[in-house]
Structures are given as C-alpha cells and as structure tokens.
Amino acid sequence: MALTKQDFIIFSSIDWTIHWQLHHQLTTSLVSAGNRVLYIDNTGIRSAKISDTKRLKERVLQWYKGSHGFSAIDKNLTVYSPLLLPFPYSKLSLFINKLIFNKSISRWTSAAKFNNPVVISFLPTPLIQNAIKNIVPKLSVYYCANNMAESSISASQVSSYEDKFFSDVDIVFTAACVIQEYASKFSEKVFYFPPGIDFDKFDIAIKSSVNIPDDLNDISGPIVGYIGTLGRVLDQNIICAIADQCSNFTIVLIGPKYTNIKELEKRKNIVLLGARPHDQLPYYIKRFDVGIVPYVCNEFTEGVYPSKLNEYLAMGIPSVSTNLREVRESTNNFAKVAIITDSVQEFVDAVRESVVENSVSFKELRIKAAEANSWESRFKGMSKILEENIRFKEKSMSKVNWQNRFNAFFKANKFYKRTLSFVLLSYLIIFHTPLFWFMGDQLIVKDALKKTDAIVVFSGDGEVDYQNLSYQKRALDAIKFYDSGYADKIILSSGREQTIADVEIIKLYLTNKGVPESSIYILDKYPDSTYKNVVMVNQILDKNDIDSILFITAPYHSLRSVLLWKSYAPNIDLVVPKMIGSQSEDVKWSMELDNIKVILYEYMAIIYNWLKGRI
C-alpha cells in the first residue's frame, strides 16, 4: 500500500503564511503524493503577549479571508486559521476553545467527506490532544520538531502534557537527537527525521546561469550570509563582531525579524533584506562567500536542527556554526564540511579563513553531505513507517462513520455563532481588560491624611466572599495611624457575630502595641448592615463630642460607607486614608474572580441603598 489517497490533518506549530519550514515540506510532499491535507495553523504553545498583537491581527484577517477560517489552497490542501482565546492553559479558555475548535473541525471534515484521517501534530497542548481524541484518527503521530518547553517560561507549562502525548500517540517523529533520546523514555516507536532540503532545487540553482538577485548587485566585497528567522536564538554578538572586525565584508541577513535587532541595524556593513520567497534562496546563497549559523547554545537550541546548514552545503559554500549538537551530528560522517566553533573570536576567525578557502574537493564534499540530508530521502523513510502502521491499524480498528458528525446544535448555526461570540467577547472583557480594575478603583476612596478626633474601624466587610481575616489588615492600619499621631481614640465595630469577635481581637492587638484601653471604644452590638453600623457608631461619636474621624474599612467597601456617612452623619468631618490591601494604582489588564465578585457586590449594594433612599 503506497502512501497515497489518504486524508491527513496536520496540527502545525507555525502558520501557513510564515516563511518556509519543515511543516510546509511535509504538507506539500503529502499533497504531491496524492493525499488530501487539512493544515491547521498554530493554536499556541504559550499565552499571548502585547508583542503578539500584530500576529493576532493577522490571524483575524486570515480567518475572515477564508470561509469561517478555512481557505482552499488547492483541491487537495485546505488551511484552517482558527480564532481562539490565546491562553492555552487556562481552564476556562480551554473549555471555550474546545467548543469552538472541535465543532469547527468536525463540521468541516464531515462537509468535505474527510474520512478516517491520519493525524500528524507538531503541538502537544491539551487543546490538540483533546481534538485528536474527538477525531478518533486512523493513526496519530507527534512530530516533535524542537524542545518547545524550553522556548519560554509560559511555554514550559506544556512539559507534562508533552510527556503524556509521547505515550498516547501511535508514532513519534523527532527532529533532534536530544528529543529522540527523551521521547524514547515514553514510546517504543520513536524515529529521527530532522528537516531535509529540496536538493534538486539547489542543484538547478548551481547549474543555472541566472543572474544573482538584484538586491545583491551593488555588493563588491566578500559576503557573509545568513538565512532564517531573526529571533531570540540568534547570537547577535557574533554577527556584530564579524561586522566590526571584518569591515571589508558585508553581512547579509535574509529572514523575518522577530526580536530587537537595533545593534545589527547600527552597522553599515550589515544588510537586512527581510524575508524572501523560499524558491529564491538558492540564488542568494550562490552569491554568499560563506554561510553562517550563529545560534546561541542553550537547552532550547540543543534540540534545534538548523536546516539552513544543509542549504549552504547544497550550494557548495563554506559554512561556520556555533557548537550545536545537531550540527555535530549531521556533519559527523563528513569531516570538514562545516567549521564548528566554541567562542565569538573562533567564529570570526573561521569566517575570515572560510572566505579565502576555494577548494573544489571541499565543495564537492559539501554538496554530497547536503544530498545525504535531502528531504526526498527523509520523506521516503517517513512514508514507509506511516504505511506500515496504517496497514496495522486498519486491521485492528473498525470503520468510523464520519458522515453523522453534524448534530442539532450546529443546525442552529446563527444562534450558535451569536452565542459563542457573546461568550468570547464577555470573557475577554471581564478577564483580560482593565474594566474591573477601573470599576474597583472607583470604589476606593483615598483622602489626604490629616489629624482627627478619632479613628473608626469597620472590620470584615468588603473583602473576598465576605468571609475572611481582613480585620488583621484593619488592625495594622489602626495602629499605624494612631502611632503617627493622627488621632488619640480608636472606635471599633464589626458586623459579624462570632465566638471571639473581630473587635476583641483587634483590641487585644492594639493594647499589646501600647494603645491605652481608655482610648479604645467598642460597639457592643453587631449591626447587620453598613447602614446600621454607621448609625450606631455615629451615636458613640455624638456622646463623646467627636467631630472628625479617620475612617478605616476594606478598600472596596469605602465608597459605600462614605455615601452612608454623608447621609446619616453629615456633620462628621470624614477622612478615608489609603489602606493596606488597596489595589495597585497601575492599570491591571486582568482581575481575579474573587475580586470581581466583591466589586460587583459593592455596586449592587450601592444600588440597593440608593433604592432604599439611604444614599
């Protein structure tokens, strides 16, 4: 059985529109072999940041360009750009994303008669694992292309999910030796398939008489070239050192920018061309005097296979790399095809030497090394493994009818989309905008401090769930302002009756800190509302001829209290200081659910008191 006339779903870790990588090679090879492919753009390995705004906008545009996110590239290739909440490990986000993602894929596969697909995933996230279970594939493959858990702090959360994924899938393909070694702890079917190159494309470029690209025509001296992403793995110190020490060289960098490259932009002999079509790269490399792989060496790059090295070698040019494991492994059987360095100065010296090296025998050896790493040979090996395992699985599993995946829920399409849009929008507004920070800030009264006749403490109200130990914070506030001389009396009140009252605990703390008992007044009743609390405490104030107070309560409770004080004790000069536990003055783009509950409660309580005519 040849690997043809199969249906494949590829869960990618990059978008289809990004520069050419392994994911594109695999997809186009499957399509060329006569298979149908649904390519699903990256659904995220980490939470979104402000710096991702451009990428998120592009995703929205891609979604609208297609039919509900699905775009036909040709008759056998469809790309799906899903719109999802960009928080892959949030339980609420995951719940919503599952609903959107699984139903969209199910609806499309049924409409396209995408039968019993083979699934190849480059992502091990909980969303993807759940989607694969929902699909019930003929065969499941995890293609682990890099050590993504090491790519960022947020992405590190994927580690435990990835371990499980290694065990659950039928086959594991890896693009790096270190990943292969790790994956073998969880699966017996782990195969090493790093990226390969389309060797024929480079062979044609070598033999071609086509002129070099126009944007290199004005460069007369030696060219040190780099192709690939300008991202965090790029060691910019090396490139700057080459530029500074080899002023007669021109360093040409070809690829999209994903990090700050201000230092590179300062050098006059560094040329930044940006991204170029993959088909044109051989003609650029043909003009290079030396190709470089200046990657930082860390845990992440230990599992990175720089396919650009084979592209340099395919054009026969000298290549210089930092000491990456995958470079060592890939050149192990071909001595001297690439120079591996251990320091910035070694790298610069190797580049300088490589520019003048012009050995025909070395050039032929480099081309031979690249040919051994061709994508054609990689794909043949992968196809054989897939064929064997598909055949085995088909014998052991029953046919699945994918034609009945639509249900009544999706027949109500308009209602579904409107409801889902409302839920998504509400979630984003509530949990990922400053709305509730702003609403909470309006509840907090903060007056300028001044000396008063007494300190009044309302304990226990306005905090999370209204069942807490907030009286401890109020005690700290009271002693701070008493010791600072803002008042010589303290009046304590609590709205919660319990075995040992909050006010008694606060009194013990105050006396222990040196406040005389004669200066402490306690409301001996338990008012069941802030309104009654104000009324009762005001009676104590009248008896003791107190005209001004420093009022202490939970921060979010302060506005409601002040409004009631102004209604029932308008003659009292009220000062509300900034209290312990007040929210940050810096705008926050997220708010905990417990704080949101308190904020909503306070607004409802203010409305209630207004309706009752109290404020």
Secondary structure, 3 states (H helix, E strand, C coil): CCCCCCEEEEECCCCCCCCCCHHHHHHHHHHHCCCEEEEECCCCCCCCCHHHHHHHHHHHHHHHHCECCEEEEECCEEEECCCCCCCCCCHHHHHHHHHHHHHHHHHHHHHCCCCCCEEEECCCCHHHHHHHHHHCCCEEEEEECCCHHHCCCCHHHHHHHHHHHHHHCCEEEECCHHHHHHHCCCCCCEEECCCCECHHHHHHHHHCCCCCCHHHCCCCCCEEEEECCECCCECHHHHHHHHHHCCCCEEEEECCECCCCHHHHHCCCEEEEECCCHHHHHHHHCCCCEEEECECCCCCHHHCCCCHHHHHHHCCCCEEEECCHHHHHHCCCCCCCCEEECCHHHHHHHHHHHHHCCCHHHHHHHHHHHHHCEHHHHHHHHHHHHHHHHHHHHHHCCCCCHHHCCCHHHHCHHHHHHHHHHHHHHHHHHHCCCHHHHHHHHHCCCCCCCCCCEEEEEECCCCHHHCCCCHHHHHHHHHHHHHCCCCCCEEEEECCCCCCCHHHHHHHHHHHCCCCHHHEEECCCCCCCHHHHHHHHHHHHHHCCCCEEEEECCHHHHHHHHHHHHHHCCCCEEECCCCCCCCCCCCCCCCCHHHHHHHHHHHHHHHHHHHCCCC
